[in-house]
């Protein structure tokens, strides 16, 4: 009986040792949460400012007094901006370019990543390093040669000229290779034993197992194509082929800029990217984590 009492007293004295660790963990999580909220707020400031400018009158925008909240909210600025420029035509061109570029780029990168990850051939690592080295080449260096190629192919002012030159990305190929390295070789060997061809293996075995990777590539590719300005500025000269970013750039006058219209259209141009991100966000983190370096 005495021993049981002593054990219970020891347990009572030892029990309070654990709660401080839990409290420290909770405090650490709280600090991290506050820091992340602050960083998120900093990222959202430009959007708050764009929305504030879009809802102001032209006189208030040009006033020396700065107000974050508009004195008179002008929701009609969005309708006026849509009527002032063929914005929906720009959106249509950007959607065609972005969607087709996503399909082509994701397919090429995944196919090339599968080859680099699962096929053993002479000079594979050297060729892969050469492809990755293109990431260090500024885009501006390749613009003039690509323009002459488009001119010879008669692809100026065409969707092919906007899509094909950037159809394969070294960054996407790198992510695809690293992710496909995690797929067991036994699955591929089993498919070969069953008589499946190499392309069928890619379509039936590889693609169903890399859905998170595809989600990541879709988000990045769509974002890059939708926000691209420099290449459309070179490949397109007719207004009927303007993309969203090129159209927004052309709205700036030489001596006057209508900031309310420009900010209204800029905010509207963000909506497609948000839709794509929310549609594929559940794959984003998993795809990025599983695309880590592995040899």
C-alpha positions in Angstrom: 0.0 0.0 0.0 2.8 2.3 0.9 4.5 1.6 -2.4 1.4 2.5 -4.4 1.1 5.8 -2.5 4.7 6.6 -3.3 4.2 5.8 -7.0 1.1 7.9 -7.2 2.9 10.8 -5.6 5.8 10.5 -8.0 3.4 10.5 -11.0 1.7 13.6 -9.7 4.9 15.4 -9.3 6.1 14.3 -12.8 2.9 15.1 -14.6 3.4 18.9 -14.7 6.7 18.5 -16.7 4.9 17.9 -20.1 2.5 20.9 -20.3 5.3 23.5 -20.7 6.5 21.8 -23.8 2.9 21.9 -25.2 2.6 25.5 -24.3 6.0 26.3 -26.0 4.7 24.5 -29.2 1.5 26.4 -29.2 3.3 29.7 -28.7 5.7 28.9 -31.5 2.7 28.1 -33.8 1.1 31.3 -32.8 4.2 33.3 -33.7 4.5 31.6 -37.1 0.8 32.2 -37.8 1.2 35.9 -37.0 4.3 36.2 -39.2 2.5 34.5 -42.1 -0.5 36.7 -41.7 1.7 39.8 -41.8 3.6 38.5 -44.9 0.2 37.7 -46.6 -1.0 41.2 -45.8 2.1 42.7 -47.4 1.5 40.7 -50.6 -2.2 41.9 -50.6 -1.4 45.6 -50.3 -0.9 46.1 -54.1 -4.3 44.5 -54.7 -5.9 46.7 -52.1 -4.3 49.7 -53.8 -5.5 48.6 -57.3 -9.0 48.1 -56.0 -9.0 51.5 -54.3 -7.8 53.2 -57.4 -10.3 51.4 -59.6 -13.2 52.6 -57.4 -12.1 56.3 -57.3 -13.1 59.1 -59.6 -10.4 60.5 -62.0 -10.3 63.7 -60.0 -9.6 61.9 -56.7 -6.9 59.8 -58.3 -5.1 62.9 -59.5 -5.6 64.7 -56.2 -2.6 65.3 -54.0 -4.5 64.0 -51.0 -4.0 60.2 -50.8 -7.0 58.2 -49.6 -6.9 54.4 -49.3 -10.7 54.2 -49.1 -12.4 56.2 -51.9 -14.5 59.1 -50.9 -17.1 58.1 -53.6 -17.1 54.5 -54.7 -17.5 54.3 -58.4 -18.5 50.7 -59.4 -19.3 52.0 -62.9 -15.6 52.4 -63.6 -15.4 48.6 -64.4 -18.2 48.9 -67.0 -16.6 52.1 -68.5 -13.3 50.4 -68.7 -14.8 47.4 -70.6 -16.5 49.7 -73.0 -13.3 51.9 -73.5 -11.2 49.0 -74.9 -11.9 45.6 -76.6 -10.8 43.9 -73.4 -12.9 40.8 -73.9 -11.1 40.3 -77.3 -7.8 40.5 -75.4 -9.1 37.9 -72.9 -10.2 35.6 -75.6 -6.7 35.7 -77.2 -5.0 35.1 -73.9 -7.3 32.2 -73.1 -6.6 30.5 -76.4 -2.8 31.0 -76.1 -2.7 30.0 -72.4 -4.9 26.9 -72.7 -3.2 25.6 -75.8 0.2 26.4 -74.3 -0.7 24.5 -71.1 -1.7 21.4 -73.0 1.3 21.4 -75.3 3.9 22.4 -72.7 2.7 20.0 -70.0 2.6 17.1 -72.5 6.1 17.8 -73.8 7.6 18.3 -70.4 6.1 15.2 -68.9 7.1 13.1 -71.9 10.7 14.4 -71.9 10.8 14.1 -68.1 9.8 10.4 -68.4 12.6 9.8 -70.9 15.2 11.4 -68.8 14.0 9.7 -65.6 13.4 6.1 -66.8 15.5 5.6 -69.9 19.3 5.0 -69.7 21.2 6.1 -72.7 24.7 7.4 -73.4 25.1 11.1 -72.5 21.8 11.3 -70.6 23.1 13.3 -67.6 25.2 15.6 -69.9 22.2 16.3 -72.1 20.0 17.0 -69.1 22.6 19.5 -67.7 22.7 21.2 -71.1 18.9 21.6 -71.0 19.0 23.0 -67.5 21.8 25.4 -68.5 19.3 27.2 -70.8 17.7 28.6 -67.6 20.8 30.8 -67.2 20.3 32.3 -70.7 18.2 35.5 -70.6 15.1 35.4 -72.7 16.0 38.7 -74.4 19.0 36.9 -76.1 16.7 34.4 -77.9 14.0 36.9 -78.9 15.7 38.1 -82.2 16.5 34.6 -83.5 13.0 33.4 -82.6 11.5 36.4 -84.4 13.4 35.6 -87.6 12.3 32.0 -87.4 8.7 33.2 -87.0 9.1 35.5 -90.0 10.4 32.7 -92.2 7.5 30.4 -91.1 5.0 33.2 -91.7 3.8 32.9 -88.0 3.8 36.6 -87.2 0.4 37.7 -85.8 -0.7 34.1 -85.3 -1.4 31.8 -82.4 1.3 29.5 -83.4 3.8 32.3 -83.1 2.7 33.0 -79.6 2.6 29.4 -78.4 5.2 27.2 -80.2 8.5 29.1 -79.4 7.9 28.7 -75.6 6.3 25.2 -75.8 9.1 23.4 -73.9 10.4 24.8 -70.6 13.6 23.6 -68.9 12.1 24.3 -65.5 9.0 22.1 -66.2 11.2 19.4 -67.6 13.3 19.4 -64.4 10.2 19.1 -62.2 8.8 16.3 -64.4 12.1 14.3 -64.2 12.5 14.6 -60.5 8.9 13.6 -59.9 8.9 10.6 -62.2 12.1 9.3 -60.6 9.8 8.5 -57.6 7.7 6.1 -59.6 8.8 2.4 -59.1 10.5 0.8 -62.1 8.5 -2.3 -61.3 5.3 -0.7 -62.6 6.9 0.0 -66.0 8.4 -3.4 -66.2 5.1 -5.0 -65.4 3.4 -3.0 -68.2 6.1 -4.1 -70.6 5.7 -7.7 -69.7 1.9 -7.4 -70.4 2.8 -6.2 -73.9 2.2 -2.5 -73.6 4.2 -0.2 -75.9 6.3 2.7 -74.6 3.8 5.4 -75.4 1.0 3.4 -73.9 3.1 3.0 -70.7 3.5 6.7 -70.6 -0.3 7.3 -71.1 -1.6 4.5 -68.9 1.0 4.2 -66.2 3.0 7.4 -65.9 0.3 10.1 -66.4 -2.1 8.7 -63.8 0.7 8.7 -61.2 1.8 12.2 -61.7 -1.4 14.2 -61.3 0.1 16.5 -58.6 3.0 17.3 -61.0 0.5 18.0 -63.8 -1.3 20.4 -61.4 1.9 22.3 -60.6 2.8 22.6 -64.3 -0.7 23.7 -65.2 -0.5 26.5 -62.6 2.9 27.7 -63.5 2.5 27.5 -67.3 -0.9 29.2 -67.3 0.5 32.0 -65.1 3.6 32.5 -67.3 1.6 32.6 -70.5 -1.2 34.8 -69.2 1.3 37.4 -67.7 3.7 37.3 -70.7 4.3 40.7 -72.3 7.7 40.8 -74.0 7.2 38.0 -76.5 3.6 39.0 -77.6 5.0 42.5 -78.0 7.5 41.1 -80.6 5.3 38.4 -82.2 2.1 40.5 -82.6 1.5 43.8 -84.3 -2.3 43.6 -85.1 -4.7 44.7 -82.4 -7.0 41.8 -83.1 -4.2 39.5 -81.8 -3.4 41.4 -78.7 -3.2 39.4 -75.5 -4.4 40.8 -72.1 -1.0 42.1 -70.9 -0.2 43.6 -74.3 -3.6 45.3 -74.5 -3.2 46.7 -71.0 0.3 48.1 -72.0 -1.2 49.8 -75.0 -3.9 51.5 -72.9 -1.2 53.8 -71.5 -1.3 57.1 -73.4 1.8 59.1 -74.2 0.8 62.1 -72.1 -2.1 60.8 -70.1 -3.0 57.5 -68.3 -6.5 56.8 -67.2 -5.6 55.0 -64.0 -9.2 54.1 -63.0 -9.7 52.2 -66.3 -6.2 50.7 -66.2 -6.6 49.4 -62.6 -10.1 48.1 -63.3 -9.0 46.0 -66.2 -5.9 44.9 -64.4 -8.0 43.6 -61.5 -10.3 41.8 -64.0 -7.3 40.2 -65.7 -6.3 38.5 -62.4 -9.6 36.5 -62.2 -8.6 33.7 -64.7 -5.4 33.0 -62.8 -7.2 32.8 -59.5 -9.7 30.3 -61.0 -6.9 28.1 -62.3 -5.0 28.3 -59.0 -8.0 27.4 -56.9 -8.9 24.5 -59.3 -5.4 22.9 -59.0 -4.2 24.1 -55.6 -4.7 20.7 -53.9 -2.0 19.3 -56.2 0.3 22.2 -55.8 2.1 21.5 -52.5 2.2 17.8 -53.0 3.6 18.2 -56.4 6.3 20.6 -55.3 7.4 18.4 -52.4 7.6 15.2 -54.4 9.6 17.0 -57.1 12.6 17.3 -54.9 16.1 16.4 -56.0 16.6 12.6 -56.1 19.4 10.6 -57.8 
